[in-house]
């Protein structure tokens, strides 16, 4: 068993675990369930966490260079080990985006648009969820409902930033920083995609108009050229006939 083969085998199970975690975590945060009523959701979160831990251990074991792999994936260990960073486990959904992109179609632009739209929606939802989890029980916070969190996430990711809602906790601000950077990246991809589409359409239109202009120019040149060829052909025919007549006349004079 190699690390790459394990990644292929565990791809869908890890997506299932991430979606399970997202569902249970969403219920916990949005409904703000007390400990007595949210036992089932908490159990699901722990089950998903156990799957994440098992996947981490297996990948570490299968890594060709375990020391280097451990250092490069130290952030995953921190996210798994610290309960305060529980919202960051939502990053597991990036795997879902990758699979979704691979099945989005053959055209590059189609895959890109699908990936960007999916990433934007997921970023807004997860950013709002993580920030609400950090802010809703803070006395000085002004984000108390999921609607407030969604509004804040949208204005933050699009870099509008009205300032009517903002995080006050450290974890909330960390989520805000990640959402800002991710939003800039997503908007950059959207802008580049639209610009590429416009340039391609303008290039096609320009190429079509250029081809039409060249065709018209060739037709305009061909008309007098054909006339000249016709005139030259007639002249050659006339000269040939005159030469033949002179030749026959000379032959008749020389006869006895």
C-alpha positions, 0 to 999 in steps of 0.5 A: 500500500502506497500513500498515493493509493491510500489517498485514492481509496480514502477519497470518498470516505474522507468526503463522507466524514467531512460532510458528516462533520459539517452537518453535525457541526452546523446543527450544533452552531446554528441551533446553539444546542445545550449539552443535554440536547446536542449529545447526538450531534456531538457524537457525530462530530467525535466520529468524524474526528476519529476518522480524521485521526485514523486517516492522519495516522495511516498517511503518516505511516505510509509516507516515504519520508515520515519526518518530512511529511510530519513537518509539512503537515504539522498544521493538520496535527494542530487542528486535530489536537486543539479543540479550539481549532475545531472549525478549521476541520472544515478545511477537509471539504477542500477534498470534496471541491477537488472531486467535484471539479474533476467531474465538472466536465471536460472544458477547462473554463467549465471546470474552473467556473464550477470550482470557483462557484463551489469554493465561493459558496463553501467559503461563505458558509464555512466562514459564517459557521466558524465565526458564529461558533466563536462569536455567538456566546461572547458578550461583546459580540455583534454576530449572534445569528446565522443570518448575521454571520452569512451577511458578514461573510458575504461582505467580507469575502467580496471585500465590501466590508460595511463594518456593521458586523465584525468579529471580536474574538481571536478565533473569529478574527482568524476566520475573518483573515482566512476568509479575506485572503480566500475571497481575494483569491476567488474574486481574482479567479472570477475576474481572470475567467471573465477577462479570458472569456472577453478576450477570446470572444473579441479575438474570434470576432476580430479574426472573422472580420479580418478573414472577411476583409481579406476575402473581399480584397482578394475578390477585388484584386482577382476581377482585374487580374482575370480580365487581364488574363483574358485579354492576354489570352485573346492577344496570344490567340490573335498573334498565333493565328497571324503567325500561322497565316504568314507561315502558310503564305510564305510556304505558298510563295516558295512553291514551284 
